[in-house]
Amino acid sequence: MANQTRIINIDGMTCGGCVSSVHTATSEIDGLESITINLSDKCATVTFDDDKTSAETIAAAIDDAGFEASVASA
């Protein structure tokens, strides 16, 4: 198990309901250890097991929830 922490930029979040939607969209991702969403900075800090998932997979799940998510440059 190799945990990584990455930043995902999220456009389209405007309220606490959006934050909740992002949590819901990512809650079932196997290997996601933690997600901290910052509404004012429009980003999420994710820690995940890179043997099970990737930052790109997490961003795609957020995209599927109706937001525009992209992995920040390392």
N, C-alpha and C positions, 0 to 999 in steps of 0.2 A: 504494500500500500504506500503510495507516494502522494501525499496531500500537496495541493497547490492552492494558492490564493491569487485571484485575479479580480480586476475591476471590469464591470460591464456597464457601459453607458446606456441609459434608457430614455428615449424621447417619448413624450406623450403622457407622462405621469403628471397629474394635476392635483390630486387629493389623496387622502388616506385610503379611499376605496381603491384607487389605482395600486397603492402599495399592497393592499390585501389581495388584489387580483394577481400581482406578480408572485406573491407568496403561494397562492393557490396553484398557479401555473407551474411552479417549480417544486411543489411539495412531494411529487411522486418520482422525482429523478433519482435513480439508484446511484449512489456515490456522492451525492451532494451532502456535504457535512454541515454547512451553515451558509446562510445568506443574510446580509444586513443591507437594507435598502435605505438610501438617503434621498428623500423626496426633494429637498432643496438643491442638492447637487445633481439630481437626476441620474443616479448611478446605484449600482449594487456591488457590494464586495462579497464574493463567493469563495468558499473553501470547499474543495472537492477532491475525491480520490481519482487521480488521472488514469488509473487502471480500469475504472468503471464508467467515467463520463469525461466530458471536456467543457471548457468555457464556451466553446462554440455551440455545443448541444444545449447548454443552459440558456444561452442567448436566443437560440432558435425557439425554445419553449416560451420565452418571454415575447418574442415576435408573434408566435401563434396566438398569444393572449390579446393581441391588438396593439402592441407597442412596437417601437423601433429600437431594437437592441443591437449593440455591437460591442465586441470585446475590445477594451482599450489596449493600446500598444504597451508591451511589457517594458 
